Amino acid sequence: MVKAVCNPLCWAKEQNVAVGDPLLPGGLPGKILQVSVTDGNAAEKVLSSRTVIPLALSPGRVYMQVKLLGLIPLNHLVVNVVPGVRVIPGGHSIGILLHAQGVMVVGYSAIVDPQGQRHNPALEAGINSGDIILKINGRQAESNQQVRTEVIRSGEAGRPVLLDLKRGQRIFSARVKPVYCSQTRRYRIGLFIRDSAAGVGTLTYYDPRSNKYGALGHVICDMETSRRIDLADGRIVEAQIQGIHPGRRGQPGEKIGLFNGNGVMGDITKNSSCGIIGSLKKPLSNPHYREPVPVAMAYQVKEGPAEMLTVLKGNRVERFAVEIVQVMPHNRREGKGMVIKVTDPALLKKTGGIIQGMSGSPIIQEGKFVGAVTHVFINDPTRGYGVLAEWMLLEAGLVPVTGGTVEEMGAA
């Protein structure tokens, strides 16, 4: 048994490795590097990359150090050995309906009073675009209409509005006196606000064991402020693609979708940097992949041909050729783990490349689910970014990362 007893804070890098693969996938550069695995007694078992390839035989965690000539430390590594995960690829178009936690400030609107004077009391009170209204007059802020009603009630009573707001991680309060607007004939505080978001995207994967799904591949932000929407609740619904606006250089294209508001497919429980996550009400079927496929770890994704699954008309999932031109496994914070290029002539003719609504379209390479489309390059719609599948499943808790003891590593 190899036991992990070192303090994880002292290690500089961490990666996940699938059971059965080498601890250092892809091999070590050159023949003069050595790997030290620390055991429970702080003794080192040195493995030479020249003759021995340590294999991960069972889940667990290994702390290692790479040395030059066995003497000069180069790097510390934490390797999480994880069991293989299989999911059913998506490609289905979905309508995304998101309700924010609180009400977001998305802009200002000057108020003209009956004397012709212009006011913006919310701005003067220090409220910024992107702030979240959590409470108004002591009540939870749940909708635009509720906030509007409270402002009118306070204005008619001659009282200021009491707001609890969130800016980043800071919670603060503000008192704003409503002003009667001669144009709208009601009391206002001079804000544009939004309590929900909606759009068309693509479902990426479905896990038949847990009923969890992942979609979109990137975080949902408010259109006006570019701030992440703090999720209160949400759902995904069935969507039909009615048309395509092709993309051109400098002008992204888009799918034109129609929602079925009553055709609820599942809920939304998380709005993460790698997409939305939730549970489906019923199992997902894919005409191209009827059985679950392996999920690739980041190191298993490589440059070369792949395929993308997406809908261009109605609800029919189709397969299209793409190429992975660059893999960036250390860029998780941005959710941009690869650069892809559309190579399929039929897709290029129909859409011009990557278009809005394709976000979340799964990418399959050599029979493995490797990632999903997330962004298009504005100046070259044939290219865009993708998120790595491993990152999406980590956000969903479907890639277990275990600590404690690790079974002895075999050598090949």
TAPE-V534461 format. One record per residue. N is the residue number from 1. PSI is psi in degrees with one decimal (* if undefined). NEAR is the number of other ideal C-beta (glycine too) atoms within 8 Angstrom. Layout:
N,PSI,NEAR / N,PSI,NEAR
//
This chain:
1,136.1,7 / 2,120.1,13 / 3,140.3,9 / 4,104.6,13 / 5,-3.7,6 / 6,153.3,8 / 7,119.9,4 / 8,-21.8,7 / 9,-17.5,4 / 10,-5.8,6 / 11,142.9,11 / 12,-30.3,5 / 13,153.8,8 / 14,141.6,7 / 15,159.9,10 / 16,140.0,13 / 17,136.9,14 / 18,146.8,12 / 19,133.6,11 / 20,-11.9,7 / 21,161.7,10 / 22,149.6,10 / 23,-33.1,13 / 24,87.7,12 / 25,142.7,9 / 26,-7.3,4 / 27,168.0,8 / 28,144.0,8 / 29,120.1,4 / 30,176.1,6 / 31,13.6,5 / 32,9.3,7 / 33,146.1,12 / 34,150.7,12 / 35,129.0,15 / 36,126.0,12 / 37,121.0,13 / 38,127.5,12 / 39,-176.8,10 / 40,-21.7,7 / 41,14.5,4 / 42,11.4,7 / 43,152.3,6 / 44,135.5,8 / 45,108.1,8 / 46,129.7,8 / 47,118.8,11 / 48,128.6,7 / 49,-10.9,13 / 50,-33.6,6 / 51,-18.0,3 / 52,131.3,9 / 53,105.8,8 / 54,129.9,13 / 55,144.1,12 / 56,116.0,15 / 57,-22.2,9 / 58,160.4,8 / 59,150.5,8 / 60,-161.4,13 / 61,136.4,13 / 62,133.8,14 / 63,127.4,14 / 64,160.8,13 / 65,134.2,12 / 66,129.7,14 / 67,148.0,13 / 68,123.7,8 / 69,19.5,7 / 70,5.4,6 / 71,-42.4,5 / 72,112.7,6 / 73,131.3,7 / 74,-42.2,8 / 75,149.6,8 / 76,145.3,12 / 77,143.0,14 / 78,120.3,13 / 79,117.0,15 / 80,117.0,12 / 81,117.0,16 / 82,147.1,15 / 83,155.5,7 / 84,142.2,9 / 85,139.5,11 / 86,139.0,7 / 87,164.1,14 / 88,122.7,14 / 89,151.0,14 / 90,-120.1,17 / 91,-7.4,15 / 92,139.0,11 / 93,139.1,15 / 94,151.3,14 / 95,134.0,14 / 96,120.3,16 / 97,113.9,13 / 98,131.0,14 / 99,126.5,9 / 100,156.5,15 / 101,107.1,7 / 102,-168.0,12 / 103,127.5,14 / 104,137.1,16 / 105,121.0,16 / 106,-3.2,12 / 107,179.2,8 / 108,154.8,10 / 109,112.9,9 / 110,145.5,8 / 111,131.2,12 / 112,116.7,10 / 113,175.0,12 / 114,-21.0,5 / 115,1.4,4 / 116,6.4,6 / 117,142.7,6 / 118,138.0,7 / 119,152.8,11 / 120,79.5,11 / 121,-34.4,13 / 122,-42.0,13 / 123,-42.2,9 / 124,-24.5,7 / 125,-0.3,9 / 126,16.2,6 / 127,132.4,12 / 128,155.9,7 / 129,133.0,9 / 130,-15.2,11 / 131,149.8,11 / 132,123.4,14 / 133,111.6,15 / 134,-41.6,11 / 135,150.6,11 / 136,121.7,14 / 137,38.9,9 / 138,-3.5,5 / 139,146.1,8 / 140,131.1,6 / 141,116.0,12 / 142,-20.3,7 / 143,161.3,8 / 144,-43.5,9 / 145,-39.6,6 / 146,-44.9,11 / 147,-43.7,13 / 148,-43.7,8 / 149,-42.1,8 / 150,-37.4,12 / 151,-45.0,14 / 152,-44.2,11 / 153,-43.5,9 / 154,-41.2,13 / 155,-43.7,13 / 156,-27.6,7 / 157,-4.1,6 / 158,23.6,4 / 159,152.9,5 / 160,156.1,8 / 161,132.5,14 / 162,118.5,11 / 163,135.4,12 / 164,125.8,11 / 165,160.0,13 / 166,129.3,12 / 167,106.2,9 / 168,-121.1,4 / 169,1.5,3 / 170,132.5,6 / 171,131.2,6 / 172,169.1,7 / 173,155.7,7 / 174,145.6,11 / 175,123.7,9 / 176,126.7,12 / 177,118.9,8 / 178,149.6,14 / 179,137.9,13 / 180,126.0,10 / 181,121.9,12 / 182,-21.2,8 / 183,-43.0,5 / 184,-10.4,5 / 185,42.8,5 / 186,166.5,8 / 187,139.9,12 / 188,164.9,14 / 189,3.6,12 / 190,34.5,13 / 191,147.2,11 / 192,133.3,9 / 193,159.0,11 / 194,138.1,12 / 195,-0.4,10 / 196,168.9,8 / 197,151.8,12 / 198,150.0,8 / 199,176.8,7 / 200,134.6,13 / 201,-165.4,13 / 202,134.6,20 / 203,132.5,17 / 204,-48.9,16 / 205,163.3,16 / 206,131.5,13 / 207,107.4,13 / 208,-18.8,9 / 209,-39.4,4 / 210,-9.5,7 / 211,8.1,10 / 212,151.2,13 / 213,162.0,17 / 214,147.5,17 / 215,162.7,16 / 216,-43.8,13 / 217,-10.8,17 / 218,165.4,12 / 219,149.3,10 / 220,122.9,12 / 221,158.7,9 / 222,138.2,12 / 223,-35.2,7 / 224,-39.6,9 / 225,-14.1,11 / 226,19.5,6 / 227,143.6,8 / 228,135.5,7 / 229,120.1,12 / 230,120.2,10 / 231,129.4,13 / 232,-51.8,9 / 233,169.1,7 / 234,172.6,14 / 235,158.2,11 / 236,143.1,17 / 237,165.3,14 / 238,145.4,10 / 239,144.0,13 / 240,134.5,10 / 241,118.5,16 / 242,-21.9,6 / 243,172.2,6 / 244,130.5,12 / 245,107.4,9 / 246,149.6,9 / 247,149.9,14 / 248,164.7,8 / 249,123.9,7 / 250,-5.4,5 / 251,96.7,6 / 252,145.0,9 / 253,-177.0,14 / 254,155.9,10 / 255,140.0,15 / 256,111.0,9 / 257,154.4,12 / 258,124.0,7 / 259,150.3,11 / 260,94.4,10 / 261,-24.0,7 / 262,-13.0,5 / 263,64.0,7 / 264,125.2,8 / 265,-30.9,12 / 266,179.7,11 / 267,172.2,9 / 268,121.0,15 / 269,-13.0,7 / 270,135.2,10 / 271,92.3,12 / 272,172.2,9 / 273,-17.1,9 / 274,23.6,14 / 275,179.9,16 / 276,152.2,16 / 277,144.9,13 / 278,-160.9,14 / 279,141.0,10 / 280,149.7,12 / 281,-27.1,6 / 282,158.5,5 / 283,149.2,7 / 284,138.3,11 / 285,146.6,6 / 286,122.5,13 / 287,-22.0,5 / 288,-25.8,8 / 289,89.1,9 / 290,-21.6,5 / 291,152.8,5 / 292,146.6,7 / 293,156.6,13 / 294,146.5,9 / 295,126.0,15 / 296,135.5,14 / 297,163.4,12 / 298,-39.6,13 / 299,-15.1,9 / 300,-9.4,10 / 301,134.3,15 / 302,161.4,7 / 303,140.9,7 / 304,-173.6,7 / 305,150.4,9 / 306,-177.0,13 / 307,152.5,11 / 308,141.3,17 / 309,127.6,15 / 310,171.0,13 / 311,132.0,14 / 312,-21.9,11 / 313,132.7,5 / 314,-126.6,6 / 315,23.7,10 / 316,118.1,7 / 317,126.6,13 / 318,162.3,9 / 319,136.5,8 / 320,146.1,12 / 321,134.3,12 / 322,171.3,14 / 323,133.2,11 / 324,113.6,18 / 325,-16.7,8 / 326,139.1,7 / 327,130.2,10 / 328,79.1,9 / 329,-6.9,9 / 330,20.3,4 / 331,37.8,9 / 332,-35.5,10 / 333,-37.6,5 / 334,-11.5,6 / 335,19.7,15 / 336,93.7,11 / 337,-8.6,16 / 338,157.7,16 / 339,129.9,11 / 340,156.8,17 / 341,131.7,9 / 342,126.3,14 / 343,-8.6,8 / 344,118.9,9 / 345,-39.7,5 / 346,-40.6,7 / 347,-40.7,12 / 348,-39.2,12 / 349,-38.6,5 / 350,-40.7,8 / 351,-16.8,13 / 352,-1.9,10 / 353,-134.0,15 / 354,132.0,15 / 355,164.6,17 / 356,138.6,10 / 357,-17.5,12 / 358,-12.1,14 / 359,126.5,14 / 360,-8.5,17 / 361,121.6,13 / 362,149.5,15 / 363,128.4,17 / 364,132.4,14 / 365,122.5,14 / 366,42.6,3 / 367,3.7,6 / 368,145.4,12 / 369,114.1,14 / 370,-19.1,14 / 371,-164.7,15 / 372,150.3,17 / 373,138.7,17 / 374,-39.7,14 / 375,155.4,10 / 376,145.0,13 / 377,121.4,9 / 378,-40.4,8 / 379,-2.3,5 / 380,86.4,8 / 381,-8.1,16 / 382,-12.2,9 / 383,157.8,13 / 384,-177.0,13 / 385,157.9,12 / 386,154.6,16 / 387,145.3,17 / 388,142.2,15 / 389,-39.8,15 / 390,-42.0,12 / 391,-42.0,13 / 392,-42.8,17 / 393,-28.9,14 / 394,-42.9,12 / 395,-33.2,13 / 396,-5.3,11 / 397,21.8,7 / 398,-8.8,11 / 399,100.6,11 / 400,133.9,8 / 401,111.4,9 / 402,153.6,10 / 403,-160.3,6 / 404,-138.6,8 / 405,156.9,8 / 406,137.0,14 / 407,152.2,9 / 408,139.0,7 / 409,135.3,13 / 410,167.8,7 / 411,140.5,8 / 412,*,5
//
